[in-house]
Structures are given as C-alpha cells and as structure tokens.
Amino acid sequence: MVHGNGTGLSASLTSPYACPQALPSKGTSASVRFKHLQQNCNTLTPTGIGATTEGPLDRAGRTKGDNVRLSRAGTFGGLSLALSAMLIGAAGGGASASIRATTPSNVSTSSFTNSFTFMKQFKSLAAAGKGKVAAILPDTVSSTRYVEFDQPDITKALSTAGLSSSQYVVQNALGSDATQLTDAQTDISNGATVLLVDPLDSGVGAQIESYAKARGVKVIDYDRLTLGGSRAYYVSFNNVAVGKLIGQGLVSCVAAWHVKKPQVVVMHGAVTDNNATLFAQGYDAVLNPLFKSGKWTAVAHTAGTWDPPTAETEFQAVYTAHPNVNSALIPNDETGAPVITYLQSLHVKPKTFPTTGQDATLTGLQNVLSGYQCGTAYKPIYLEAQAAVALALYLRAGKTPPKSLVNGTTEDTTASVSVPSVLETPEWVTTKNMNATIIKDNFVPASQLCTGSYAADCKAAGISG
C-alpha cells in the first residue's frame, strides 16, 4: 500500500500488471495527476526479460521494504519506480513510504561489548533511517581518548550497524568553538539528521543545538552535557560516580602507601565543562568529611583546567608555596602526567606521593604501574560509543529509544530540565585488576603497555600478552 498524506489516495498494487483504480478523495491537482498516471500506466506493455523491483519506494525511487510489491518485466520494471514516485507525488508530496524496521528487543547499557557484535542487530533500524549521522568531538588535548578511542569506536559502531561511509562523518573540532559550530552547520547542510556532539563548552553546544533544532535535526550530547541546551538525549558515564571512584581511590592509596597526615592539593577540570563539576561532586563527597574532621588537610584547590601545561603550572605554584603537600587529587591522566614528571624531577620516590587520574590512558596506566599514580577511572569508551550510535539510529529512524537503554536522567541546571540519559558504569583500575580489565578488554594492549622499563612492572602486576 502507498498512502497519501491528507489526500485520501490509497493505491494497492498487488498483481503484476495492476494499475491504480482509486481516485483521490479531494484535491483537484492531485486528481488530475492521478488520472494522468492511470492513463500512462494503462498504455504500458511489458517487454524484454524480467526485472523485478520489490518494496515501497522513497521519493528517489529506492527500494525501502516489502509493504508494496511492484513487479514488471524489462523496461516496465524501471517505469514501476516512476509509478511509485508519481503515486507519492499525486498524494500531495507529503507522504513517504516507511520501512517496517525491527529493533533489538533486549538492548540495554550492558548489551555492548568490545566485539561490537551487538551493533549488527541495528541493521534493520539503520536501513529504515534517513539522512546522515555526524559526530563532532571537541579536541585532542584534554584527553588522548578522542583520537585513540572515541573516533575509531564511533566509526566502528556506525559501520557495524550497517551505515555506509557516505552516511556518517566523525570529526574533531581541535579545540576551536568556531570550528565545532561550522562543522555542525556544514553537516546539517550536507544532510545530517542526527548530531552527536561532545561540546567544547556549553556556549558553543547551545548554539549548535539551537541551530539544529530550527532545522529539525536531533542532537545527542555525547560525554559532556550542554548546559542550557535543547538536546534530545545525553550519553556518558555516571560522572558523579567517576568522581567518587577517584576520591575513594586516593583514600585507599594514602592508606596503602602509608602517607601520614595527608596534605592534599585538590585539582579540578575546566570550569567550562559540566563533567568537571560532576566529577568534583563525586570526589568532594568523599574528601570533604576527611577535611572537616581534621584527619586530612586541604592545602589548596586549583582553578581548574584540562590543559596539561596549565595543570603543571597550577601544581608547581601550590607546591612551591606549600612544600608540605604530599598528595594530589587529579581528575584525569593527561593533567596528571606533567605533575608526575615534575615530582620525578624532584626525586620523589615511587609510592610516596599519591596522585589520581581518569581515562586509562597509556601514560596514566604506566604511571600506575611505576607507583606514581594510585589508579585511574576506567571508562570503556566502546560502551559509550555504541550506546550513542544506538540512540542516533533510533532517532534517525523516527523511533523512541527503549527505557531499557535510557537508564537515567541528568539535570541541566541552567535550563532546569532533566535530560533523558544513557549512563554507563566506570571502574577504578589499579595494578591489582589491570590485567582483568584493561588488558582483557584490549583497551590498551599489553604489547604497548609493557615496553622498556615497564616490562618488569607488568610482570609484577601479573600482566602478560
């Protein structure tokens, strides 16, 4: 069946050479076009050797599914495509044939693995969708994850789900608000119907989302929430839980490394990043009671940044002014790395000055192995990437994602709205469980991790491969 939109047209094409018989119930121009179509159809004679086209067709005449069966021989097969397109045109131009897409019935945040095989279950949904999916990542500086994990994992999830390379694009704004906005505008002009945006900051994120909304394009906030935005969904890890893991990791490490009277510098991520706020909520909930009780001392709180050189400068200023500092709460591996290098230059010994991190980067993991970092908050990016792509495919096909996937909400404190969210679960990784997590997942291969001086550290941690 091909159904018109508001014209009453309903033409059933079931026999091989049937021509439409039903006239539109209203609309003079539609009636005239329909009669012209009917006359053209009745004059056609099938010739040549059989060519068959099956399925309802979109406006470009492409096969879309099996609701309508059109069968003609030879040149008549090609004309049947035009016949379908004309039927839609006669219906007033507002109709589009739909595919009966099947969707995974059991999708949840635990469905995805590092094999990406579950994404194959989205092929029907991908075939039913329209337009491109565009993912725009923020930078390459705040974390190496965007180059090493997010970009390839999003790409793999999209392609495994059945999208061709012409149906998606994965970009990086390289730290520029202007580039991120321009990328989004260009993507929409090039046919994107869904954007996955990890905003550099909420300002540019809100601009992108306002621009997209005005053009009927759906936006999913990826990893970072845009405050004051208008996105449809948010995909990330539970970032308050990430912060709690970091705080608890520092507490455990202080005890394990026998640090007496902890004198702590508390570092923060960029103030423009809502994730940094959520991380701080998590680790402050762990540390503040210790500070309040007098068991620990908060020597300083830094201004906050995701830029490694700036983080080093912030730490050096505190350490110079307060040489009694003996611990540091650091919210990610990249900003922690130069701090650790600085401490090593001062001949600070391993397992004497606890630091923390996040993202399970190669450098961070090696600092954990060598005893200069207590652990790292491991966020398997392949989970986040697949969840984001799954959401995008539902939106692209005009479907509502199931509640089994959308497992939480996140508060947009600027817009005062709760944003439907997919929140994956992070894990604290130390030398004790590195082999069972990072190595098992092949997040960082042992061949990369256990090089040079780290070979002995890997052996001591039971890591092989």
CORFEN-V605665 format. One record per helix or strand. SS is the DSSP state (H for helix, E for strand). FROM is the first residue (numbers start at 0). TO is the last residue. If there is no record, write none. Layout:
BEGIN
ss;from;to
SS;FROM;TO
SS;FROM;TO
END
This chain:
BEGIN
ss;from;to
E;1;2
E;9;10
H;27;42
E;49;53
E;56;56
E;62;62
E;68;72
H;74;89
H;116;127
E;131;136
H;144;159
H;164;166
E;167;171
H;176;188
E;191;196
H;201;213
E;217;221
E;232;236
H;238;255
E;262;265
H;273;292
E;296;300
H;307;320
E;326;328
H;332;344
E;353;354
E;357;357
H;361;368
E;375;377
H;380;395
E;407;411
E;416;423
E;426;428
H;434;438
H;445;448
H;453;459
END
